[in-house]
Amino acid sequence: MIDIRYFSDNLKILYNDTSVLFEKISIEIVDNFEDDSFGDTSEVMGSQSINNNEVIIKIHENWNNEYVISHELLHAYFIGQNYPDHIYHGKFNESIRTLMIARQSIYNTVLHKLIIREQQRREINIDEELNQQIQNILLTNVAEIKKDSMVNPGLVLKLFDLLVLYDFRKEEFEKFLIETCPREYKFAKRLANICLQNEYDNPFKTRQIIVKVFKKFDLILKELGLPVLHLNKWIEIGFVPRKYQLNSSLENTFFIEETIISDMTAYRLISKVDDQLSYVVAKTHYKLDEMRKMLLEDFYKIFNIKYTLS
């Protein structure tokens, strides 16, 4: 476990600000990440997960610094502030590995724009680690990338993250990316522009950006002749209602369908505005017609769902 007494004053403040949002926060050092939903775990610096209102942060032993710790704390902090989370309902197996990597990568990258700004606003020392990260980019094995004749969607997502996370220092590495992997860069830039050309600083706008990037990535896969992931159908991104919608029936806001997920009968609620899966709830004694007529505010109470208004 990491002793917070040795944190800088600014990191202690962030830790305390995050702590009040959850029951407990634990931060531990690990020597590897075994969860293959990350994809290439050799590059993972840290992770965070939230279970039963408790935050578990893991930091790789080679990246035990305030840049990574604050980064993972801020992921939890924004969830605690009712920013939308990303949830997959179903069994985990190799057949959905690409879907899991894509949803994790896209969601994280959209949040990274908020995180890097919050680190700067809170004056957390991140410069040394950023310098190292940019040097790592410039040391990329060009030969390994260029020998592949097909566009690598995983690399597209990696470049997307670099372009968003380090946008304020892109002059130091963007030319290298263009020359090294021009095909992947072109597609990554399309995704990055959605984040960089739009301001989002609240849950409602952030959800909009996540949904837009999901759809754009599926379009890129289609353009490349690759299987489309249908991220909007499989990944739950919590809805951010307007006040008037609370007193409106679910059928006015969502398409509602009954389905079987992991041997459980459930209802899927898909937003009529953007066709994004918003909620999956276990079927109770409420029949489908009763669900459709249920008021949104009652739905939140009955199924114990936290929400924030746009």
N, C-alpha and C positions, 0 to 999 in steps of 0.2 A: 504494500500500500504506500501511496505517496503522502508525505506529511505536509499539510497545507501551511504549516508555520513557516516553511522556507519559501513560500510564494512571495513574489513582489507585492507591494501594496495594491496595485491595480488589478493583479490577478486574484488577490484575496477578495476584492470587492466583487469581481465577476463571479467568483465561487459562491459568495454569500448571496448575491442577487439570484443565482440559479438555485441555490439550496432552498430558498423560501418557496419555490414552485413545486418541490417534490418532497416525498417522505425522507429520502436518503440519497446521498451521492457517494459512490465509492470509486476511487481511481487506483488502478493497479498497473504494474509494469509486467509486460510479457516478452518472451523471446521469439514468439512467432504467432501468426494468426492462422488458425486451422479452418475457419469458415470459408468454404470455396465460393460462397456467393459474392465474395469480393473479386473473384477472378484471379489476377496475379497477386497473390498475397505477399510477394517479396517486396512490393512497393508500398504496402500499407503502413502508415505511421501511427495511426490510432483509430479507435472505433468507439461508438457509444450505443448503448441500447437502453430501452426503458421498459421495465416490467413491473406491474403492480405499483406504479408511481414511484419506482426506485430507479435511479440512473446508475448504470455500470459503465465506466469508462476504462478502456484498456489502451495503454501507451506502449509502443514498441521500445525496447530498451535502448535502441540506437537513436530514438527521437524523444527522449525525456527532457523536453524544454517547454518554455511558456508559449511558444507559437502553437505547438501541437495540443497542449493541454487546454489552452484557451479556445482553440478551434473546436475541440470536441465538447467542451462546456457550452459553447455557443449553439452547437447543434441542439443540445438538450434545452438550452435557454429559450430558443425560438419555439420549440414544441411546447414548452411550459407556458409560453405566451399565446397559445392556441393557434400557432401557424399550422397549416395542414401537414399531416404525416402521410406516409405512403405505406400501404399494407397490401400484402398478397394473401388471398384466402385460398388455400388448397394444399396439396401435398407437395413436398419438395423432392425433386428428383432431377436426374441429369437432363431430361427432356425440356425442362423449363429453366435451365441454368442461364441461357442467354437472356431470357426475359428478366430474371432476377438481377443479373449484372446491369442490364440496361436501366431498369427502374431505379436501382440504387444509385447508379452513376448520374443519371439525369437529375434526379431529385436533389442529390448532394450538390451538384454543380449550381443549380438554381439558387440554393441556399448559400453557396459560397460567396456570391456577390454581397449578400447581407452580412455574412460573417467577417469578411475581410474589412468591410467598412466599420463594423462594430469594434473590431480589434484596434483599428486606427483611432476611432472616436474615444475609446477607453485608454489610449496611449499604452497599449501593451507592446512590449519589445518583440518585434517580429522580423526586423531587418536582417539579422544574421542568418536566420533560417531561410528567409526568402532568397538571399544571395546564394545559399547552398542549393536550393531548389532550382534556381535559374542556371547555375553551373551544371547541375545534373542534366538539364534539358540540352544544353550545348554539348554534352558528352555522349549524347544518344548515338547508338551504333547505326550509322547511315546505311551501311551495306546491308544489314539485316532487314531494314525497312524496304529498301529499293528492290530487293530480290523477289519480293512478292508481287505477282502480276495483277492481283485483285485488290480492290479497295478493302481495307480492314476496318469493319465497323467499330471494333473495340478501340482501335487507334483514333478513329473519329471522335469517340466519346472522351478519350484521354486528352486530345487536343482541345476539344470543347471546354473541358475543365481548366486547362492551362490558360486559355484565352479569356475566360471569365475571372478566374481567381487572381491572375496576375496582370489584368488589363492595364493597370496603372504603371506597369513596367514593361509593357509589350515591346517597346522599341529595342530592348536588349535581346530578344529572342525570336520575334515574329518573322524576321527575314530568314532566319535559320530554318524555321518550320516550313515556310513557303518553298524553300529550295530543297529541303530534305524529303518532305512528303506532301507535294502539292495537291495530290488528289484528295487525300484525307483532310488536308487543311481547308480545301474549298468547302467540303461538307460541314466541317467543324465550325467554320465561320458562319454558315447559315444558322446553325443552332445558337452560336454565341451572340449573334446580332439580336436575337429575340430577347436575350437577357440585357445586353448592353445598350440597346436602343430604346428600352422601356424602363421606366422607374417603377419599382415595386417595394413598398416599405410597410406593408400590412398584410394580414392573412388573405384577404380577398384578392388583392392584386398578385400576390405570390402564387396563389392557386391558379390564377389565369395563366401565368407564365409557365408553370409546370405542365399544364394541359397543352399549351401551344407547342412546347418542346416535344412532348410525347408524340403529338400528331406529326410534327415536322420530321422527327426521327423515323417514324413509320413510312413517311413519304420518301425519305432518303433510301431506306431499305428497298422499297418498291422500285425506285429509280435504278438501284443497283442490281435488280433482279433477284433479290434475296427474300426469304420468307418474312412477311410482315408480322410484327409481334402483337399488334392490337393492344398496346399499353392502356388505351382508354377503356378497354373492356375488362382487363384482368387486374389492374392495379387500383385499389381504392384510394382516392384523394378526397379527404373530408370536405363536405360542402360548407360554404360560408354564406349563410342566408342574409337577406335584407330583412329588416324588422317586420315589414308587412307580410312577408312570407310565413312567419310563425303562425299566423291565424288563417292560413290557407291550407287546403287539403293537400296531401302528398301528391296526388295525381296531377295537380296543377304545376308541380315543380319537377317531378320525376316520372320516368318510365319505371314501372315496378314489375318484376318478373320472379317467378318461383323457380328455384333451381336446386340441384344437389351438389354440394361442395364437401369433399372429404367425408362422404357418407352421412352428411348432415343436410337436412332440408332447410333451405334458407331463402330469404328474399334479397334480391339485388335491386338497389335504387340507383338509377342512372339519370344524371341531370339532363333535362330537356334543353337547357341553354347550350351546353358544350359537348353533350354525348359522353361525358366522363362518369365512370363508376364512382359513386359517392359514398355508398354504404352497403355493407353486407351484414344482415342480422339473421340470427337463427329464427326459424318459423316457430311461433308460439301458438296460442289458441286463436290468434287473429287470422281470419281467412283473407284471401287476396283482395276481395272487394272491400273488406273492412280496413285493410291497410291503405288502400287507395283513398278512402274517405277520411282517414285519420288526419288530424291537424298536425302540422310539422312540429309545433311546440309540444304537443302531447307525445309525438314520436320520440323526441329527445328525452322526455321524462320517463316514458315507459321502458325504453331501451338503454337508459342511463348513458346517454351520449353527450359529451362536452361539446360546446360550440361557441363561436364568437360571431357577433353581427358585423356585417360589412359596413 
